[in-house]
Amino acid sequence: MNSIQAIELPISDYVGLSDEELFERIVSAKKALGDQVLMLGHNYQRDEVIIHADLRAHSLLLSKIAAERSEHPYVVFCGVHFMAETADILSRTKQTVILPDLNAGCSMADMAAIEQVDQCWEELGRVLSVEDEVMPAVYVNSAAVLKAFCGEHGGITCTSSNAKAVMEWGWARREKILFFPDEHLGRNVANKMGMPREQMIVWDPFLPDGGNTKEAIRKARLILWKGHCSVHQMFQPEHVAYFRKTYPGLQVIVHPECHENVVNQADLVGSTEFIIRTVKQAKPGTMWAVGTELNLVNRLKHEEVDKQVFFLSSVVCRCATMYRIDASHLCWCMENIAQGTVVNQISVPDDDKAMARMALDRMMAVS
């Protein structure tokens, strides 16, 4: 490829193309690029995109695989912004990570801005000896700068699968954990571990001291950031009640980002990978109401035809930001690469990358 003579193809040229033409052009670009490109598809991605993915999984696994496959100079990550950042953080080579649409963000990740976290740390420092007493733990569904914050302050990242092990690790080293940005994951794990409610507080970044008294801060062992996933927040206890009444014998399986009132009524709770594995391995004829993103549930429904799979909601719960990655943007970025132009490269600054890597490495050692 000759990058000197390359001119970026405009995205406007791709809007309005038929699904058939986009499909054929993406296939053609992939064939022309060969091993130069590794295309990753998150489980929540729409079908017209994930059909082209070389691998599909949850975000952290995809990032780790990309780092291990350094023979591919380009990584096209069909997910959201923080996922592409994590792939860049974990890469030990000069791999170029590309996000087909830069508008594909995450509303939950956006609920904890670094300025707010810095302010929280400062306010906690007026009540506690934060570096000695508080362990920052950030969900991997977060911006690179927040992972870097945890790395700098001796903290750690976690996934929905290893949050319990991460919390145990944190409490073995410091009295308290600051868990962000998703309060539901943190609360559900703490509930399962038997933590009394009076030892948990919620930190609202828009209120002084997070809306807590200094005495409550001193007594707390778990400080939960006020943030949530807009998709998983939509599932309600009445949805569970409806499916149990309508389909006797049905099992309810949900993601731990759901509200505790839903989690407490479910039969099984676990990560996206846990949900997929459980439903796929279930006996033929079993019935499942699944509380996670709609694209994934529909895919399970179509693939597991020997079971009945239902979406645990009466309303559409689709990850709107993930949905921004469409065939038009994928075709655009692939054809740009093929003609020598990189668009939408995700590059984490070196300082943040080093600190974020520390937090991720601590988690991987725990896991």
Order of alpha helices (4+ residues) and beta strands (2+ residues): alpha-beta-alpha-beta-alpha-beta-alpha-beta-alpha-alpha-beta-alpha-beta-alpha-beta-alpha-beta-alpha-beta-alpha-beta-alpha-beta-alpha-beta-alpha-beta-alpha-beta-alpha
